[in-house]
Amino acid sequence: MSVKRALIIGISGQDGPYLAKHLLGKGYRVFGTSRNHLDQQFENLQTVGIAEGIDLLPMSPLDRQSVQSGLDECNPDEVYNLSGPSSVGRSFEFPEETQRAIVVGTKNILDCLRAVEKPVRLFNTASSECYGNTPTPASENTPFNPVSPYASAKAEAFSLVRKYREQYGVLAYSGILFNHESPLRPVSFVTRKIINGVVSIATGQQDKLVLGNLDVIRDWGWAPEYTEAMWRILQHDKPDDFIVATGQSCSLREVVETAFDQVGLDWGNYVETDEKFMRPTDIAQSRGNPKKAASVLGWQATVSMPEVIGRMIKVAKSEIH
């Protein structure tokens, strides 16, 4: 039996290393791409201990010929598109760049896969941000209502994936991922800001933690579990779309309280809010219904928010000491 080959486009972020580790454990040969593959240190791949096991390739999804060359070189059975910007806040500063990176990049990948001779399965990373405010948990049939340039671009890319699947027969799947965290999250994300701040305060290196709106509600999961869901989605015989979420939501205030509790401190003594960290279009509630993934794929999140926070704090403490 031949070894399966997987291509992870954008392997250097949070999800790519966890996905690559999962695929290597399944016996895959894993290829990874980044626009700056010769200049980057790929620290996240080193952190999870798999840097030597990945075949790295140059690729820019914005350059169709670059995508085609990468596909020709690695001849994958599965492609995971994790590339593109992931910051909602930054998308307001650079809306055109965000739109182009997500939409044009996705279209180039779809066009190239449409032209290949053998069947190749594509995983597209969609986002819970596409739904906008969801006081009732969103399902795969809930209409999109994007309220940021990032969300609008992700919604358009999602529609492209469906179009190429339905009109051209491309084996294209989408996972609609709700918030998922890990120690590999960039420090610009609020969860890492909270974790780093809490540990710094507990060790006497920081006095205060300044945040934005503490009332926002999100569904927070554990990133390595979500990358397993990506793989399970592509093993499903019929291309389809799946929500990937825990099904449990809580406020940012609860996350902050949990983090301080785990280091034995009262959060109220250390946390301040500042309007400069608040966005007028910030989604008040983001809730997901993952029942389809459970029933069809047999996937269910098992790591709760307090455990996610505890794992991140443990790593942050080890990095300080």
C-alpha positions as CSV (number, residue, x, y, z in Angstrom):
1,M,0.0,0.0,0.0
2,S,1.4,3.4,-1.0
3,V,2.1,6.1,1.5
4,K,-0.4,8.9,1.5
5,R,1.0,12.3,0.7
6,A,-0.4,15.5,2.3
7,L,0.4,19.1,1.5
8,I,-0.1,21.7,4.2
9,I,-0.2,25.2,2.6
10,G,0.8,27.6,5.4
11,I,2.4,25.2,7.8
12,S,4.2,27.7,10.0
13,G,1.2,29.1,12.0
14,Q,-0.6,27.6,15.0
15,D,-2.5,24.8,13.3
16,G,0.0,23.6,10.7
17,P,2.5,22.0,13.1
18,Y,-0.3,20.2,15.1
19,L,-1.9,18.9,11.8
20,A,1.5,17.8,10.5
21,K,2.3,15.9,13.7
22,H,-1.1,14.2,13.4
23,L,-0.6,13.2,9.8
24,L,3.0,11.9,10.5
25,G,1.5,9.8,13.2
26,K,-0.9,8.3,10.6
27,G,2.0,7.4,8.4
28,Y,1.7,10.2,5.8
29,R,4.5,11.9,4.0
30,V,4.0,15.5,4.8
31,F,4.9,18.5,2.7
32,G,4.6,22.1,4.0
33,T,4.7,25.4,2.3
34,S,5.5,29.0,3.3
35,R,6.2,32.0,1.2
36,N,9.5,32.5,3.0
37,H,10.5,28.8,3.5
38,L,14.2,29.5,3.2
39,D,14.2,32.5,5.6
40,Q,12.0,31.2,8.3
41,Q,13.1,29.2,11.3
42,F,9.8,27.3,11.6
43,E,10.0,27.5,15.3
44,N,6.5,26.0,15.8
45,L,7.5,22.9,13.9
46,Q,10.6,22.7,16.2
47,T,8.4,23.2,19.3
48,V,6.2,20.2,18.5
49,G,9.3,18.1,17.5
50,I,8.7,17.4,13.9
51,A,10.9,19.9,12.0
52,E,13.1,17.2,10.5
53,G,10.1,15.2,9.3
54,I,8.6,17.8,6.9
55,D,9.5,18.3,3.3
56,L,9.4,22.1,2.9
57,L,8.5,23.8,-0.4
58,P,8.2,27.5,-1.5
59,M,4.7,28.5,-2.4
60,S,2.6,31.7,-2.6
61,P,-1.1,31.0,-3.0
62,L,-1.4,34.4,-4.7
63,D,0.8,33.1,-7.5
64,R,-1.1,30.5,-9.5
65,Q,2.1,29.1,-11.1
66,S,3.7,28.8,-7.7
67,V,0.7,26.7,-6.5
68,Q,0.9,24.5,-9.6
69,S,4.6,24.0,-9.2
70,G,4.1,23.0,-5.6
71,L,1.4,20.5,-6.5
72,D,3.5,19.0,-9.3
73,E,6.4,18.6,-7.0
74,C,4.7,16.8,-4.1
75,N,1.8,15.1,-6.0
76,P,-0.5,15.1,-2.9
77,D,-3.5,13.0,-2.1
78,E,-4.7,15.6,0.4
79,V,-4.3,19.4,0.5
80,Y,-4.9,21.5,3.6
81,N,-5.2,25.2,3.0
82,L,-4.2,26.9,6.3
83,S,-2.7,30.0,4.6
84,G,-3.7,33.6,4.7
85,P,-4.1,36.2,7.5
86,S,-6.0,35.2,10.7
87,S,-6.3,38.5,12.5
88,V,-9.8,40.1,12.5
89,G,-8.4,43.4,13.9
90,R,-5.7,43.7,11.3
91,S,-8.2,43.2,8.6
92,F,-9.8,46.5,9.4
93,E,-6.4,48.2,8.8
94,F,-5.6,46.2,5.6
95,P,-9.0,45.2,4.1
96,E,-7.8,44.9,0.5
97,E,-4.7,42.9,1.4
98,T,-6.9,40.5,3.5
99,Q,-9.5,40.1,0.8
100,R,-6.8,39.3,-1.8
101,A,-4.8,36.9,0.3
102,I,-7.8,34.8,1.3
103,V,-10.0,34.9,-1.8
104,V,-7.5,35.0,-4.6
105,G,-5.3,32.5,-2.8
106,T,-8.2,30.1,-2.4
107,K,-9.3,30.5,-6.0
108,N,-5.8,29.7,-7.3
109,I,-5.7,26.5,-5.2
110,L,-9.1,25.5,-6.5
111,D,-8.2,26.2,-10.1
112,C,-5.0,24.2,-9.9
113,L,-6.8,21.2,-8.3
114,R,-9.5,21.4,-10.9
115,A,-6.8,20.8,-13.5
116,V,-5.0,17.8,-11.9
117,E,-5.7,14.4,-13.3
118,K,-6.0,12.4,-10.1
119,P,-8.6,13.1,-7.4
120,V,-7.1,15.3,-4.6
121,R,-9.1,16.2,-1.5
122,L,-8.9,19.8,-0.3
123,F,-9.6,21.1,3.2
124,N,-10.5,24.8,3.3
125,T,-10.3,26.6,6.6
126,A,-13.5,28.6,7.1
127,S,-14.2,30.7,10.2
128,S,-17.0,31.1,12.8
129,E,-16.5,34.9,12.1
130,C,-18.5,34.4,8.9
131,Y,-21.7,34.0,11.0
132,G,-21.4,37.3,12.9
133,N,-23.4,37.3,16.1
134,T,-24.9,34.0,17.0
135,P,-26.8,34.0,20.3
136,T,-28.3,30.7,19.2
137,P,-25.6,28.1,18.3
138,A,-24.9,28.2,14.6
139,S,-25.2,25.1,12.4
140,E,-23.9,24.4,9.0
141,N,-27.2,25.8,7.6
142,T,-27.1,29.1,9.5
143,P,-26.8,32.1,7.1
144,F,-23.5,34.0,7.1
145,N,-23.6,37.6,8.4
146,P,-19.9,38.8,8.3
147,V,-19.1,42.1,10.1
148,S,-15.4,42.4,9.4
149,P,-13.2,42.4,6.2
150,Y,-11.7,39.2,7.4
151,A,-15.1,37.5,7.8
152,S,-16.3,38.8,4.5
153,A,-13.2,37.4,2.7
154,K,-13.6,34.0,4.5
155,A,-17.3,33.9,3.5
156,E,-16.4,34.5,-0.1
157,A,-13.8,31.9,-0.1
158,F,-16.3,29.4,1.5
159,S,-18.7,30.1,-1.4
160,L,-15.9,29.5,-3.9
161,V,-15.2,26.1,-2.4
162,R,-18.9,25.2,-2.7
163,K,-19.1,26.4,-6.2
164,Y,-16.0,24.4,-7.4
165,R,-17.4,21.3,-5.6
166,E,-20.9,21.5,-7.0
167,Q,-20.1,22.8,-10.5
168,Y,-16.7,21.3,-11.3
169,G,-16.5,18.2,-9.1
170,V,-13.5,19.4,-7.1
171,L,-13.2,17.3,-3.9
172,A,-13.3,20.4,-1.7
173,Y,-14.4,20.4,2.0
174,S,-14.7,23.2,4.5
175,G,-14.3,23.1,8.2
176,I,-15.9,26.1,9.9
177,L,-13.6,26.5,12.9
178,F,-14.6,28.3,16.0
179,N,-11.9,29.7,18.4
180,H,-9.2,27.3,19.2
181,E,-6.1,28.0,21.2
182,S,-2.7,26.6,22.2
183,P,0.8,27.7,23.3
184,L,1.5,28.2,19.5
185,R,-0.9,31.1,19.3
186,P,0.8,34.3,18.3
187,V,1.2,36.8,21.2
188,S,-1.1,39.2,19.4
189,F,-4.1,37.1,20.1
190,V,-6.1,37.8,23.3
191,T,-5.7,34.3,24.8
192,R,-1.9,34.5,24.7
193,K,-2.0,38.1,26.0
194,I,-4.0,36.9,29.0
195,I,-1.8,33.8,29.6
196,N,1.4,35.7,29.4
197,G,0.0,38.6,31.5
198,V,-1.3,36.2,34.2
199,V,2.0,34.4,34.5
200,S,4.0,37.6,34.5
201,I,1.8,39.0,37.2
202,A,2.1,35.8,39.3
203,T,5.9,36.0,39.0
204,G,6.1,39.7,39.9
205,Q,7.2,40.9,36.4
206,Q,4.0,42.8,35.6
207,D,1.4,44.8,37.6
208,K,-1.7,45.0,35.5
209,L,-3.4,43.3,32.5
210,V,-5.3,45.7,30.2
211,L,-8.0,44.2,28.0
212,G,-11.0,45.3,25.9
213,N,-14.6,44.1,26.2
214,L,-14.8,41.3,28.8
215,D,-18.4,40.5,27.9
216,V,-17.8,38.9,24.5
217,I,-18.7,35.3,24.4
218,R,-16.8,32.7,22.4
219,D,-16.5,28.9,22.0
220,W,-12.9,28.2,23.0
221,G,-11.3,24.8,22.1
222,W,-7.9,23.1,22.0
223,A,-6.1,23.5,18.7
224,P,-4.6,20.0,18.4
225,E,-8.1,18.5,18.6
226,Y,-9.3,20.8,15.9
227,T,-6.5,19.7,13.5
228,E,-7.6,16.1,14.1
229,A,-11.0,17.2,13.0
230,M,-9.5,18.6,9.8
231,W,-8.1,15.2,9.0
232,R,-11.4,13.4,9.8
233,I,-13.3,15.8,7.5
234,L,-11.1,14.8,4.5
235,Q,-11.6,11.1,5.3
236,H,-15.4,11.5,4.7
237,D,-16.2,10.1,1.3
238,K,-18.6,12.9,0.3
239,P,-17.2,16.5,0.2
240,D,-19.2,18.5,2.7
241,D,-19.0,21.3,5.3
242,F,-18.6,20.8,9.0
243,I,-18.6,23.1,12.1
244,V,-15.7,22.4,14.4
245,A,-16.5,23.6,17.9
246,T,-16.8,22.4,21.5
247,G,-20.5,23.4,21.8
248,Q,-19.7,25.2,25.0
249,S,-19.3,29.0,25.1
250,C,-18.2,31.4,27.8
251,S,-17.3,35.1,28.2
252,L,-13.9,36.5,28.1
253,R,-14.4,37.5,31.7
254,E,-14.7,33.8,32.6
255,V,-11.5,33.0,30.7
256,V,-9.7,35.8,32.7
257,E,-11.1,34.6,36.0
258,T,-10.1,31.0,35.2
259,A,-6.6,32.0,34.3
260,F,-6.0,34.0,37.5
261,D,-7.7,31.2,39.6
262,Q,-5.1,28.8,38.3
263,V,-2.3,30.9,39.7
264,G,-4.1,31.6,43.0
265,L,-4.9,35.3,42.3
266,D,-8.1,37.4,42.3
267,W,-8.4,38.7,38.8
268,G,-10.3,41.8,40.0
269,N,-7.2,43.2,41.6
270,Y,-5.1,43.1,38.3
271,V,-7.4,43.6,35.3
272,E,-8.3,46.9,33.7
273,T,-10.2,47.6,30.5
274,D,-9.4,50.2,27.8
275,E,-11.6,51.3,25.0
276,K,-8.7,51.3,22.6
277,F,-8.9,47.5,22.6
278,M,-12.6,47.5,21.7
279,R,-14.0,47.3,18.2
280,P,-17.5,48.7,17.5
281,T,-18.3,45.7,15.3
282,D,-17.0,43.1,17.7
283,I,-19.2,40.0,17.7
284,A,-21.1,39.8,21.1
285,Q,-21.7,36.1,21.0
286,S,-20.2,33.3,19.0
287,R,-21.7,29.9,19.6
288,G,-21.3,26.7,17.5
289,N,-23.3,23.5,17.2
290,P,-20.9,20.6,16.4
291,K,-23.5,17.8,16.3
292,K,-22.9,17.1,12.6
293,A,-19.2,16.5,13.1
294,A,-20.0,14.2,16.0
295,S,-22.7,12.1,14.2
296,V,-21.0,12.0,10.8
297,L,-17.3,12.0,11.6
298,G,-17.2,10.6,15.1
299,W,-15.4,13.8,16.2
300,Q,-16.1,15.5,19.5
301,A,-14.0,18.0,21.4
302,T,-12.9,16.7,24.8
303,V,-10.7,19.6,26.2
304,S,-12.7,22.2,28.0
305,M,-11.8,25.9,28.3
306,P,-10.4,25.6,31.9
307,E,-8.1,22.8,30.7
308,V,-7.0,24.8,27.6
309,I,-6.1,27.6,29.9
310,G,-4.3,25.3,32.3
311,R,-2.2,23.8,29.6
312,M,-1.2,27.1,28.2
313,I,-0.3,28.4,31.6
314,K,1.9,25.4,32.3
315,V,3.9,26.0,29.1
316,A,4.1,29.8,29.8
317,K,5.5,29.1,33.3
318,S,8.1,26.7,31.8
319,E,9.2,29.3,29.3
320,I,9.8,31.8,32.1
321,H,11.7,29.4,34.3
